[in-house]
Amino acid sequence: MGQKTHPFGFRVGITETHKSRWFAPKALFGELLVEDYRIRKYVDKRLNRTPPFAAVSDILLERTREELTVIIRTARPGQVVGQKGSEVESLTRDLQALTGRKVVIKIIEIKNPEIDATLIGETIAEQMKKRGNFRRVLKQRCESAMQNGAKGIRIQISGRLGGAEMSRTFDTRMGSIPLSTLQANVDYALCESRTTYGIIGVKVWVYKGLFGDHEDDSVQTEAAGGRARARGRR
């Protein structure tokens, strides 16, 4: 059997940058790690699980001695900002109360949400929760991603599909997914669809081409771990 590895973890520090960008002494490391987890969980619950459903794909964290920067990648920046910036101000206050630090929030707009693995996974999970036909849903998402510039996509769902008595796995793929190529930009996400008859897992792989071949909507940063070591082809 093939030995599976997480596509993002496989590339961290080589062609992908870290999602938490800070250094800490040994005594503080555990505390900051748990704080990072709590921030991500809180932001996800507030912006993704409750209205206004801001389609947040990723939450990046940077720390300096003075402040904590939360970078939110979202397909709907207007929903995160709110009317006259009220929503982002409220979120900043709540995060400052949660962490006890000065918090700065930056928002990056995802220009092409149709090829973002997390957003594809969340859309599928939501449609399956509403009892949509899983074969049709998967086919539509794959075709939409390929039409919007993806070089390849694979979607795998596991669980009691269609409310069946026995759980099984079903997957759909289009194009190529070069998982072993470090220069390949493969976006991966794992989402859960909590249906009335149990949880269905949704895994999404999207191949966007080689690093450097397309526009990257990441933010420029000087933080530790904020830049990958080697993006050039060898």
C-alpha positions as CSV (number, residue, x, y, z in Angstrom):
1,M,0.0,0.0,0.0
2,G,1.1,3.6,-0.6
3,Q,2.2,5.5,2.4
4,K,0.0,8.6,2.7
5,T,1.3,11.9,3.8
6,H,-0.4,15.3,4.3
7,P,0.2,17.4,1.1
8,F,0.7,20.6,3.1
9,G,3.0,19.1,5.8
10,F,5.1,17.4,3.1
11,R,5.8,20.8,1.5
12,V,6.2,23.1,4.6
13,G,9.5,24.9,4.7
14,I,10.3,23.9,1.1
15,T,7.6,25.3,-1.2
16,E,5.0,26.2,1.4
17,T,5.2,28.6,4.3
18,H,4.2,27.9,7.9
19,K,0.7,28.9,9.1
20,S,1.9,30.0,12.5
21,R,4.9,32.3,12.2
22,W,6.8,32.9,15.5
23,F,9.6,31.7,17.7
24,A,9.3,31.1,21.4
25,P,11.4,29.8,24.3
26,K,10.7,26.3,25.5
27,A,8.8,27.5,28.5
28,L,6.3,29.5,26.4
29,F,6.0,27.3,23.4
30,G,3.1,25.1,24.7
31,E,1.1,28.0,25.9
32,L,1.3,29.8,22.6
33,L,0.5,26.7,20.6
34,V,-2.7,26.2,22.6
35,E,-3.5,29.9,22.1
36,D,-3.1,29.5,18.3
37,Y,-5.5,26.6,18.4
38,R,-8.1,28.5,20.4
39,I,-7.8,31.6,18.1
40,R,-8.3,29.5,14.9
41,K,-11.3,27.6,16.5
42,Y,-12.9,30.9,17.7
43,V,-12.5,32.7,14.3
44,D,-13.8,29.6,12.4
45,K,-16.8,29.3,14.7
46,R,-17.6,33.0,14.5
47,L,-17.1,33.6,10.7
48,N,-17.8,30.2,9.2
49,R,-20.3,28.4,11.4
50,T,-22.6,31.3,12.2
51,P,-24.0,34.2,10.1
52,P,-22.6,36.1,8.2
53,F,-20.9,32.9,6.8
54,A,-17.8,34.7,5.5
55,A,-16.2,31.7,3.6
56,V,-12.9,31.8,5.5
57,S,-10.4,29.4,4.0
58,D,-7.3,29.9,6.1
59,I,-6.2,31.7,9.3
60,L,-2.5,32.6,9.5
61,L,-0.9,33.8,12.7
62,E,2.2,36.0,13.2
63,R,3.6,37.1,16.6
64,T,6.1,39.8,17.7
65,R,6.8,40.8,21.3
66,E,4.3,43.6,21.1
67,E,1.4,42.3,19.0
68,L,-0.4,39.3,17.4
69,T,-1.3,39.6,13.7
70,V,-4.2,37.4,12.5
71,I,-4.3,37.1,8.7
72,I,-7.7,35.9,7.4
73,R,-8.0,34.5,3.9
74,T,-11.6,34.8,2.8
75,A,-13.8,34.7,-0.3
76,R,-16.2,37.3,1.2
77,P,-14.0,40.1,2.7
78,G,-17.1,42.4,3.0
79,Q,-18.7,40.0,5.4
80,V,-15.6,39.9,7.7
81,V,-15.2,43.7,7.7
82,G,-19.0,44.4,8.2
83,Q,-20.7,47.8,7.9
84,K,-18.1,50.6,8.3
85,G,-15.7,48.1,9.8
86,S,-17.9,47.2,12.7
87,E,-17.5,43.4,12.4
88,V,-13.7,43.5,12.2
89,E,-13.5,45.9,15.2
90,S,-15.7,43.6,17.3
91,L,-13.6,40.6,16.3
92,T,-10.4,42.5,17.3
93,R,-11.8,43.3,20.7
94,D,-12.9,39.7,21.3
95,L,-9.5,38.3,20.3
96,Q,-7.8,40.8,22.6
97,A,-10.0,39.7,25.4
98,L,-9.3,36.0,24.6
99,T,-5.5,36.4,24.3
100,G,-4.7,39.4,26.5
101,R,-2.5,40.8,23.7
102,K,-2.7,43.6,21.1
103,V,-4.3,42.1,18.0
104,V,-4.2,43.3,14.4
105,I,-6.4,41.7,11.8
106,K,-5.4,41.6,8.1
107,I,-7.8,40.4,5.4
108,I,-6.8,38.8,2.1
109,E,-9.4,38.2,-0.6
110,I,-9.4,34.8,-2.3
111,K,-9.7,35.8,-5.9
112,N,-10.7,32.3,-7.2
113,P,-12.8,30.5,-4.5
114,E,-13.7,27.8,-7.0
115,I,-10.3,26.2,-6.8
116,D,-9.8,26.6,-3.0
117,A,-9.8,23.1,-1.4
118,T,-11.3,24.2,1.9
119,L,-14.1,26.2,0.3
120,I,-14.9,23.3,-2.1
121,G,-15.0,20.8,0.9
122,E,-17.2,23.1,3.0
123,T,-19.7,23.6,0.1
124,I,-19.9,19.8,-0.5
125,A,-20.4,19.2,3.3
126,E,-23.2,21.8,3.4
127,Q,-25.0,20.3,0.3
128,M,-24.7,16.8,1.7
129,K,-26.2,18.0,5.0
130,K,-29.2,19.2,2.9
131,R,-29.5,15.6,1.5
132,G,-28.1,16.5,-2.0
133,N,-27.2,13.7,-4.4
134,F,-23.5,13.1,-3.6
135,R,-22.6,11.9,-7.1
136,R,-24.0,15.0,-8.7
137,V,-22.5,17.3,-6.1
138,L,-19.0,15.9,-6.6
139,K,-19.3,16.0,-10.4
140,Q,-20.4,19.7,-10.3
141,R,-17.6,20.7,-8.0
142,C,-14.9,18.9,-10.1
143,E,-16.2,20.4,-13.4
144,S,-16.4,23.9,-11.8
145,A,-12.8,23.7,-10.5
146,M,-11.4,22.5,-13.9
147,Q,-13.3,25.3,-15.7
148,N,-11.8,27.9,-13.3
149,G,-8.1,27.0,-13.9
150,A,-7.4,23.9,-11.8
151,K,-5.0,21.4,-13.4
152,G,-6.5,18.5,-11.5
153,I,-8.9,17.7,-8.7
154,R,-9.7,14.7,-6.5
155,I,-12.6,14.6,-4.0
156,Q,-13.1,11.6,-1.7
157,I,-16.1,11.1,0.7
158,S,-16.4,8.4,3.3
159,G,-19.3,7.5,5.6
160,R,-22.9,6.4,5.4
161,L,-23.4,7.8,1.9
162,G,-27.0,8.5,1.0
163,G,-28.1,7.2,4.5
164,A,-26.9,3.7,3.6
165,E,-26.7,1.1,6.4
166,M,-23.0,0.4,5.8
167,S,-20.4,3.1,5.4
168,R,-18.2,3.2,2.3
169,T,-15.8,5.4,0.3
170,F,-16.5,7.1,-3.0
171,D,-14.1,9.3,-4.9
172,T,-14.1,11.4,-8.1
173,R,-11.1,12.8,-9.9
174,M,-10.3,14.9,-13.0
175,G,-6.9,15.9,-14.4
176,S,-3.7,15.1,-12.7
177,I,-2.7,15.2,-9.0
178,P,1.2,14.9,-8.7
179,L,1.3,14.3,-4.9
180,S,5.1,13.4,-4.8
181,T,6.2,16.5,-6.7
182,L,7.4,19.2,-4.2
183,Q,7.2,21.9,-6.8
184,A,3.5,21.1,-7.5
185,N,1.1,23.4,-5.7
186,V,-1.5,20.9,-4.3
187,D,-4.1,22.4,-2.0
188,Y,-5.6,19.9,0.4
189,A,-8.5,20.1,2.9
190,L,-10.5,17.7,5.2
191,C,-14.0,18.8,6.1
192,E,-16.9,17.0,7.9
193,S,-20.5,16.9,7.0
194,R,-22.6,16.3,10.1
195,T,-25.8,14.6,8.7
196,T,-28.7,13.1,10.6
197,Y,-27.3,9.6,10.1
198,G,-23.7,10.3,11.0
199,I,-20.6,12.2,10.0
200,I,-19.4,12.0,6.4
201,G,-15.7,13.0,5.8
202,V,-14.9,15.0,2.7
203,K,-11.3,15.2,1.5
204,V,-10.3,17.5,-1.4
205,W,-7.0,17.7,-3.4
206,V,-6.7,20.5,-5.9
207,Y,-3.6,20.8,-8.2
208,K,-3.1,24.4,-9.2
209,G,0.1,24.0,-11.3
210,L,3.7,24.5,-10.3
211,F,4.8,27.2,-7.7
212,G,5.7,30.4,-9.4
213,D,3.6,29.6,-12.5
214,H,0.5,31.5,-11.2
215,E,-0.4,34.5,-9.1
216,D,-0.2,33.8,-5.4
217,D,-2.6,35.7,-3.1
218,S,-0.4,35.4,0.0
219,V,0.7,38.4,2.0
220,Q,4.4,39.5,2.1
221,T,5.9,39.1,5.5
222,E,9.1,39.3,7.4
223,A,8.0,37.0,10.2
224,A,9.8,33.8,11.2
225,G,8.8,30.9,8.9
226,G,6.9,33.4,6.7
227,R,9.0,32.6,3.6
228,A,9.6,29.2,2.1
229,R,13.3,28.2,1.7
230,A,13.5,27.3,-2.0
231,R,10.9,28.0,-4.6
232,G,13.2,27.9,-7.6
233,R,13.3,24.9,-9.9
234,R,16.4,22.8,-9.7
